[in-house]
Every structure is written in C-alpha cells, then in structure tokens.
Amino acid sequence: MKLLHILFISLLAFSFTACKKKKTEEPAPETAGATVKFNHNWEGNPLLLETDYVNSLTDDTLHFTTVKYYISNVKLKKADGSFYVQQNSYFLLDLSNPSSLILDLGAVPLADYTDLYFTFGVDSTRNVSGVQSGVLSPSNGMFWSWSTGYIMSKAEGLSPNAANGNFAFHLGGFYGTNSVVIEKHIDLTTEGSLSVTAGSTHQMVLNVNLQQMWQNSPTLSSVSDLQLPGAPAHTMAVDFLGGISLDGIN
C-alpha cells in the first residue's frame, strides 16, 4: 500500500509538471504587418513644399518650406473591445522625407479592428525625461527647452501677407488647459474595418487637410509668428486634428 501511495503521488506531480510546461509553451499569437499612411493636401490638392497655396479662409498666400509634426501612442481597438497598443510609439512626420509619412505599426495580432487612436505631439512623460535619441532627439530641431518641452509641430514658409515676408507656427505645450497633446480618434468602420489577416501587410490611409489649422486663427498680416504655448497654439492644434480623416483601408 505504501508503494502504491508513493506511485500515486509521483503521478500527480508528473501530471502537474506536464500541465504547467504545456501552459508555458503555448504559441505566441499570429500577427501581420500594418501601417498608417498620411497624405497631406490643401483644399483637395496634394500639399507640396516650395509651392504657393492660397488660403480661402483668410485670403493669405502660403509657400511652405517646412511641415513637421509628432504622432505618438498609436493603438488599435478590436471588435471585441480590447486593444493592440504599439510599444515605444513615437513618429516624426516630415514632408521633406516621404518615408516618414508611413507609420509602421509592427507585428499586429490577427483580428478585426474598428478604431484607430493616436496622439498629436509627445506625451508629458517624454517631455520631462531628459535627453533622448531617435526621432525624439533634440538634434531634430523639435525641442525648445526642458521647461517648455517638445515643439509638437512646425509649419514655416514665405508669404507676401506676413509683415516680414515669412511665417513660423511652432505648436507646443504639454500640460494644463492649453496643452496641444491631444488624442485623435479615427472610426475605421466608415470603411468597413481593418481586418488583419496572415500573410499580408495592411494599410490605413489618412488625409491631412493642413488648411484646417487656420480655421479659427487670424490672418498672417495679424499673426505670422507663433512660438509659445498658450490658447492660440491649442486652438490651432485642435483645428489641425479636425482636418485629419480616413481615406481608405488597403
């Protein structure tokens, strides 16, 4: 009887160990590639640097030499309500660098996704985390100081309507009621949904109408230089995000 008892305990221990081992060896979820492409336009026409555009909202003529901005904290909502959150998600979009306008979301779990979320600018944690590298490096010219943090977007250029012949709009500020760090929600169901399946890369295409940035802002003859956090910067950031919409899903 004693031998049978020992054998029984040994079998239980073996079964427990086998189950535990089987549980830890479960395969990782299947994934596929996904990207977000940003197409920029001005009143329905492709937005190009070193080209003249007329703002029908203000009658100003703008000739852009620089358009750059940060997008961060990208996440996708599944049909079941759970999220895929991209880790270390920081991108610097620059119209002078076409490859920067396509955001690689990495290995996305296979699923149907109904919503896309991202943040305009760089979150407060990164603003106070000291010198950083990559797209967050101060060498990119998108940082003011340790007190005011990152410049979330830059729009610079020439205009005969500006007092000194040029304009510079640098939007920043990462705390308080005038923070420009704002989350944008894109409803993917307007184009069906993003169905991430094995063996292919999927792409969400967004339209960015830059003209919307001046929807509630004065003419360039009144304000052509904005380089401080505050209510005007917050208003322009909100209007900029209002000009981003879903164009399609491939």
C-alpha positions in Angstrom: 0.0 0.0 0.0 2.8 2.3 0.9 4.4 1.7 -2.6 1.1 2.4 -4.3 0.7 5.6 -2.4 4.2 6.8 -3.5 3.4 5.9 -7.1 0.1 7.9 -6.9 1.8 11.0 -5.6 4.5 10.7 -8.2 1.9 10.5 -11.0 0.1 13.6 -9.6 3.4 15.5 -9.5 4.3 14.5 -13.1 0.8 15.5 -14.3 1.1 18.9 -12.7 4.5 19.5 -14.1 3.4 18.4 -17.6 0.4 20.7 -17.5 2.5 23.6 -16.3 5.0 23.0 -19.0 2.3 22.8 -21.7 0.8 26.1 -20.5 4.2 28.0 -20.7 4.8 26.6 -24.2 1.6 28.0 -25.8 2.5 29.6 -29.1 2.6 33.3 -29.5 -0.5 34.8 -31.2 -0.2 35.1 -35.0 0.5 38.6 -36.3 0.7 40.5 -39.6 2.1 43.9 -40.6 0.1 47.1 -40.6 0.9 50.7 -41.5 -0.7 54.2 -41.4 -0.1 56.4 -44.4 -0.6 60.2 -44.1 -1.5 62.0 -47.3 -1.3 65.8 -47.0 -3.5 68.1 -49.0 -4.6 71.8 -49.3 -8.2 72.2 -50.3 -8.2 68.9 -52.1 -4.8 69.3 -53.9 -1.6 67.5 -52.8 0.4 69.6 -50.4 4.0 70.1 -51.6 6.8 72.1 -50.2 8.1 75.1 -52.1 4.7 75.6 -53.7 2.3 78.5 -53.4 -1.2 77.9 -51.9 -4.0 80.4 -51.2 -5.9 80.0 -48.0 -9.6 80.7 -48.9 -10.3 81.1 -45.2 -8.1 84.2 -44.9 -7.0 85.1 -48.5 -3.4 84.6 -47.5 -0.8 83.1 -49.8 1.4 80.5 -48.2 4.6 79.0 -49.5 5.6 76.1 -47.2 9.3 75.4 -46.6 8.8 73.2 -43.5 6.0 71.0 -42.3 6.9 68.6 -39.4 4.9 67.2 -36.5 4.9 64.4 -34.0 2.4 61.5 -33.7 2.7 59.1 -30.8 0.9 56.4 -28.7 -0.7 54.6 -31.6 -3.3 51.9 -30.7 -6.0 49.9 -32.4 -9.3 48.8 -30.9 -10.5 45.3 -31.7 -14.1 44.4 -32.4 -14.2 42.6 -29.0 -13.3 45.9 -27.3 -9.7 45.0 -26.4 -6.7 47.0 -27.7 -3.4 46.5 -29.5 -1.1 49.1 -28.2 2.1 49.8 -30.1 5.0 50.0 -27.7 7.5 52.9 -27.8 5.3 54.6 -30.4 6.8 57.9 -31.5 7.0 59.2 -35.0 8.2 62.4 -36.6 6.4 63.1 -39.8 8.3 65.4 -42.2 7.0 66.5 -45.6 10.6 66.7 -46.9 11.0 62.9 -46.1 8.3 60.9 -47.8 9.2 57.7 -46.0 8.4 59.3 -42.6 4.8 59.7 -43.7 4.2 56.0 -43.4 4.0 54.7 -39.8 5.0 51.1 -39.3 2.9 49.6 -36.5 4.9 46.4 -36.3 3.5 43.0 -35.7 -0.2 43.4 -35.2 -2.2 40.4 -33.8 -4.7 38.9 -36.3 -8.1 40.4 -35.6 -10.8 42.8 -36.9 -10.2 46.4 -35.7 -12.8 49.1 -35.6 -11.0 52.1 -34.3 -7.6 53.8 -34.6 -6.3 56.2 -31.9 -3.1 58.3 -31.8 -1.8 61.4 -30.1 -0.8 64.6 -31.7 2.6 65.5 -30.2 4.7 63.9 -27.5 3.3 62.9 -24.1 4.2 64.7 -20.9 6.4 61.8 -19.6 8.8 62.1 -22.6 8.8 65.9 -22.3 10.5 65.6 -18.9 12.6 62.5 -19.4 15.9 64.3 -20.3 18.0 63.9 -23.5 16.6 61.2 -25.8 17.5 59.6 -29.1 16.0 58.8 -32.5 13.0 60.9 -33.5 12.9 62.4 -30.0 16.5 63.6 -30.2 16.9 67.4 -29.8 19.1 67.3 -32.9 15.8 67.1 -35.0 15.2 70.8 -34.1 11.9 70.0 -32.5 12.7 70.9 -28.9 12.5 74.2 -27.1 13.9 73.7 -23.6 13.5 71.4 -20.5 10.8 73.8 -19.2 8.6 74.0 -22.4 9.4 70.7 -23.9 8.9 69.5 -27.5 7.7 71.5 -30.4 4.8 69.2 -31.4 4.6 70.7 -34.9 6.3 73.2 -37.2 4.8 75.0 -40.2 7.2 77.5 -41.7 7.4 79.4 -45.0 7.1 82.5 -47.0 4.1 84.8 -47.5 3.6 88.3 -49.0 0.8 88.8 -46.5 3.2 88.4 -43.5 4.7 91.6 -42.1 8.3 90.4 -42.6 7.6 88.1 -45.6 7.7 84.8 -43.7 5.8 82.8 -41.2 6.6 80.4 -38.4 4.0 78.4 -36.4 5.6 76.2 -33.7 2.9 74.5 -31.6 3.9 73.3 -28.2 2.8 72.9 -24.5 2.2 69.6 -22.8 0.2 70.4 -19.7 -2.7 72.5 -18.5 -5.8 73.6 -20.3 -3.8 74.8 -23.3 -1.9 71.5 -23.9 -1.6 70.7 -27.5 -1.0 67.0 -26.8 -4.5 65.7 -27.9 -5.7 62.2 -28.8 -7.3 61.7 -32.2 -9.9 59.0 -32.8 -10.5 57.5 -36.3 -13.6 55.4 -36.8 -12.5 52.6 -39.2 -16.0 51.2 -39.6 -16.7 54.0 -42.1 -14.6 52.0 -44.5 -15.8 48.6 -43.1 -13.0 47.7 -40.7 -9.3 46.8 -40.6 -9.2 43.0 -40.9 -5.6 42.0 -40.1 -5.1 38.5 -41.7 -2.0 36.4 -42.0 0.4 36.7 -44.9 0.0 40.4 -45.9 0.6 43.9 -44.8 -2.5 46.2 -44.2 -2.6 49.9 -44.6 -4.9 52.7 -43.3 -4.7 55.8 -45.4 -5.4 59.2 -43.7 -6.0 62.6 -45.4 -4.5 65.6 -43.7 -6.0 68.9 -44.8 -3.4 71.4 -43.4 -5.6 74.4 -44.3 -7.8 73.5 -41.3 -5.0 74.6 -39.0 -6.1 78.2 -39.7 -9.8 77.6 -39.4 -10.1 79.7 -36.3 -6.9 81.7 -36.5 -6.3 85.3 -37.7 -4.7 86.3 -41.0 -1.0 86.3 -41.5 -1.0 90.1 -41.5 -2.1 89.9 -37.9 -0.2 86.8 -36.7 2.6 85.3 -38.7 4.8 84.1 -35.8 3.6 81.8 -33.0 6.3 80.1 -30.9 4.9 79.9 -27.4 2.5 77.6 -25.6 -1.0 79.1 -25.0 -4.5 79.3 -26.1 -3.7 80.2 -29.8 -1.4 77.1 -30.1 -4.1 74.9 -28.5 -6.7 76.2 -31.0 -4.5 75.5 -34.0 -3.7 72.0 -32.7 -7.4 71.2 -32.3 -8.2 72.5 -35.8 -5.3 70.6 -37.3 -6.6 67.3 -35.8 -10.0 68.2 -37.2 -8.5 68.2 -40.6 -7.4 64.5 -40.4 -9.8 61.9 -41.8 -9.9 58.4 -43.0 -9.5 58.0 -46.8 -9.4 54.2 -47.1 -8.1 50.8 -45.9 -6.0 48.6 -48.1 
